[in-house]
């Protein structure tokens, strides 16, 4: 039974790779690794028909990271062929496992309904992979979100082969997508960076005030929370100043996000201390936190960094 479905895994993967125009050697390597999880189940006890979605997401992110590394070192720079082949093999390994789990996830689990599971797998082995390309409309990390959202059990072999092939196409296309960020993402990054630069004087004043306040409270109260706040606030001003000299817009946004995280952690430590000493000071700290959110729109920044993590850091504004 396992070998029958393994061959279906292989056929779906090669069909999708051919649609995407992937190099035949890479396609065969991915197809080899898409069968590997059935051979290695003792070593990796993952439930194939009910896989953890975050595990699949982690595999996809790792595969994409390896692909970007391959692009930087083997396409933009001419590294030795043997080294580049190792990178592609490593990519195919993670990619193949992710595709395998996605394809298995649309089949009912044998632990739930063994008879239906066996019937659908036998029937799938006799069906040709097929796909409706008109329904595919994503390119970046949102493709991974789309696939994980649509990991639903099929009630028939025809539905299973359609869903397994469509989701495999979306996932493989996203992992091999253009390594450079699309124009609309570059535009959003540049808009956000401009907003951060306008808020820079206020942020420097705020970070300097936090440092002085932390030093004063740490010296006068000798509280562990005050010392933690002080240790966290000291690098904030350095991160803020580093953004001025960094030319890469995406790297600048990452520095800003790091400074926001450190600032909020520092404010949290100080609010615990202030709550025990002076409730009014705690309220003031909360208001300052809201001001930081308004100035920088940290939620939008987090979303930008999430989407841009799928691409090379090649953004200049």
Secondary structure as GFF3:
##gff-version 3
##sequence-region A 1 317
A	DSSP	alpha_helix	2	19	.	.	.	ID=ss1
A	DSSP	alpha_helix	24	39	.	.	.	ID=ss2
A	DSSP	three_ten_helix	48	50	.	.	.	ID=ss3
A	DSSP	alpha_helix	53	70	.	.	.	ID=ss4
A	DSSP	pi_helix	71	75	.	.	.	ID=ss5
A	DSSP	alpha_helix	81	105	.	.	.	ID=ss6
A	DSSP	alpha_helix	114	124	.	.	.	ID=ss7
A	DSSP	three_ten_helix	133	135	.	.	.	ID=ss8
A	DSSP	alpha_helix	142	149	.	.	.	ID=ss9
A	DSSP	alpha_helix	157	175	.	.	.	ID=ss10
A	DSSP	alpha_helix	183	221	.	.	.	ID=ss11
A	DSSP	alpha_helix	224	245	.	.	.	ID=ss12
A	DSSP	alpha_helix	249	277	.	.	.	ID=ss13
A	DSSP	alpha_helix	279	296	.	.	.	ID=ss14
A	DSSP	alpha_helix	298	308	.	.	.	ID=ss15
###
